[in-house]
Each structure stands twice: as C-alpha cells, then as structure tokens.
Amino acid sequence: MPRRDQYLAHLAEVPMFSACTKKELGEIGRHTDEVAFEPGTTLVREGDPGQEFFILLSGSARVTRKGKELAVLGAGEWFGELALLDKAPRNATVTATTPVKVLVLSQRSFKGLLSEVPTISVRLLTGMARRLHDLDAKV
C-alpha cells in the first residue's frame, strides 16, 4: 500500500475524522509530518498544553497517568486528537517503548486547514457527534 494511502486509511479510523471524504482526508494528510522517535522518548507529557495529534505508524508507546500504566499503543492507534481543538493540559504521558514512526498534525496546521477547507469543520462535528452517540449507547 503506498504511503499516502496508508496515511488516509489511518486518518479514516480516527472517530473525529470518520465523516470526512477521501478528498478531505487527503487534505488533512497533506498537513501532517512523519516523525521518528527513539525508545524512551516522551511524545507528550501529562499536564503540558496539547498542541499536536499523533498516529502511530510503527512501533509501540506506553500511556501513563500519574505514573500508572493505562495502555500500550501500537501501529494504527492514535492519541491527542482533542489537542487539535483545545490547548487543555494533556491528561496522560505517552512514551515510546520501541523505535516509533508517527504521523503528526499540529494544532496550527489544523486550524489553517479548517480555514482553507471549511467543509471539514462540518464533517468533524458529525464525526464527534457519532462518537458521543456511541459512548452514550454504552452507558
């Protein structure tokens, strides 16, 4: 699968982007950067302001809150999507446990994208509403 198609497939799995068209996902993908990190690198730190969204392309990372492990993320999983909308403090620390490659979308790039392609805003709201409906159904 070509790298661009891989990016689109990963973006389509993110609930916030689930209502976006393939063209819109392509626009989002063009605003991302692929970055590599070594094991032990802290990708985000609990309490720091959120400014980026990450999708793991390869490797694994550990998620901790107040020092307690919450999850181990692997290829295709993501974190930090709410940081695209709000600079609220991160609620967990994410640390690479192996060499990782991630797709990174910064809040600044994302906000620029929303100005360039306003239809994405409506799709995001639709995707987030679906996610809320799904969470509500589980309660």
C-alpha positions as CSV (number, residue, x, y, z in Angstrom):
1,M,0.0,0.0,0.0
2,P,1.6,3.4,-1.0
3,R,2.4,5.6,2.0
4,R,-0.2,8.2,1.1
5,D,-3.0,5.5,1.1
6,Q,-1.7,4.2,4.4
7,Y,-2.0,7.7,5.9
8,L,-5.5,8.1,4.6
9,A,-6.5,4.7,6.0
10,H,-5.2,5.6,9.4
11,L,-6.9,9.0,9.4
12,A,-10.2,7.4,8.4
13,E,-10.1,5.2,11.5
14,V,-10.0,8.3,13.8
15,P,-13.6,8.8,15.0
16,M,-13.2,12.6,14.8
17,F,-12.4,12.2,11.0
18,S,-14.8,9.4,10.3
19,A,-17.3,11.5,8.4
20,C,-14.6,13.1,6.1
21,T,-14.5,12.3,2.5
22,K,-11.4,10.7,0.9
23,K,-10.6,14.1,-0.6
24,E,-10.9,15.8,2.8
25,L,-8.7,13.1,4.4
26,G,-6.2,13.8,1.7
27,E,-6.2,17.4,2.7
28,I,-5.7,16.5,6.3
29,G,-2.9,14.1,5.3
30,R,-1.1,16.8,3.4
31,H,-0.8,18.9,6.6
32,T,0.8,16.1,8.6
33,D,4.5,15.2,9.1
34,E,6.1,11.8,9.6
35,V,8.5,11.9,12.5
36,A,10.7,9.1,14.1
37,F,11.4,8.8,17.8
38,E,13.8,6.5,19.7
39,P,12.7,4.3,22.6
40,G,12.3,6.2,25.9
41,T,11.3,9.5,24.1
42,T,8.3,11.2,25.7
43,L,5.9,12.2,22.9
44,V,3.5,14.1,25.2
45,R,3.7,14.8,28.9
46,E,0.8,14.8,31.3
47,G,-0.1,18.4,32.3
48,D,1.6,20.1,29.3
49,P,-0.6,22.0,26.9
50,G,-1.8,19.9,24.0
51,Q,-0.7,21.1,20.6
52,E,-0.4,18.0,18.3
53,F,-2.3,14.9,17.3
54,F,-0.4,11.7,16.7
55,I,-1.0,8.4,14.8
56,L,1.5,5.6,15.4
57,L,2.7,4.3,12.0
58,S,5.0,1.7,13.6
59,G,6.4,0.7,17.0
60,S,4.7,1.0,20.3
61,A,4.2,3.6,23.1
62,R,3.1,3.4,26.7
63,V,0.4,5.6,28.1
64,T,0.6,6.6,31.8
65,R,-1.4,8.8,34.1
66,K,0.1,9.8,37.5
67,G,2.8,7.1,36.8
68,K,0.2,4.3,36.4
69,E,0.1,2.5,33.0
70,L,-3.2,2.9,31.2
71,A,-2.4,1.3,27.8
72,V,0.2,0.3,25.3
73,L,-0.5,1.7,21.8
74,G,0.6,0.1,18.6
75,A,0.7,0.8,14.9
76,G,-2.5,2.4,13.7
77,E,-3.5,3.7,17.1
78,W,-3.7,7.4,17.8
79,F,-3.8,9.9,20.7
80,G,-4.1,13.7,21.2
81,E,-6.9,14.4,18.8
82,L,-8.6,16.9,21.2
83,A,-5.4,18.9,21.2
84,L,-6.3,20.0,17.7
85,L,-9.3,21.8,19.1
86,D,-8.2,22.9,22.6
87,K,-4.8,23.5,24.3
88,A,-6.1,22.0,27.5
89,P,-3.4,20.2,29.6
90,R,-2.6,16.6,28.4
91,N,-4.3,14.1,30.6
92,A,-1.6,11.4,30.2
93,T,2.1,10.9,29.3
94,V,2.9,8.9,26.2
95,T,6.4,7.4,25.9
96,A,7.9,5.4,23.0
97,T,8.8,1.9,24.2
98,T,10.3,0.9,20.8
99,P,11.5,3.0,17.9
100,V,8.4,4.6,16.6
101,K,7.3,6.5,13.5
102,V,4.3,8.8,13.9
103,L,2.2,10.9,11.8
104,V,1.9,14.3,13.5
105,L,-0.7,17.0,12.9
106,S,-0.1,20.3,14.7
107,Q,-2.9,22.5,16.0
108,R,-1.6,25.4,14.0
109,S,-1.6,23.4,10.7
110,F,-5.0,22.0,11.5
111,K,-6.6,25.4,12.1
112,G,-5.1,26.7,8.9
113,L,-6.6,23.7,7.1
114,L,-10.0,24.4,8.5
115,S,-9.8,27.9,7.1
116,E,-8.7,26.5,3.7
117,V,-11.3,23.7,3.6
118,P,-14.3,24.8,5.7
119,T,-16.4,21.7,4.9
120,I,-14.0,19.7,7.1
121,S,-15.4,21.6,10.1
122,V,-18.9,20.2,9.5
123,R,-17.5,16.7,9.0
124,L,-15.6,16.9,12.3
125,L,-18.8,17.9,14.1
126,T,-20.6,14.9,12.5
127,G,-17.8,12.5,13.5
128,M,-17.7,13.8,17.0
129,A,-21.5,13.6,17.3
130,R,-21.3,9.9,16.2
131,R,-18.7,9.2,18.8
132,L,-20.8,10.8,21.5
133,H,-23.8,8.7,20.4
134,D,-21.7,5.6,20.5
135,L,-20.4,6.4,24.0
136,D,-23.9,7.3,25.2
137,A,-25.2,3.9,24.0
138,K,-22.6,2.1,26.1
139,V,-23.6,3.9,29.3
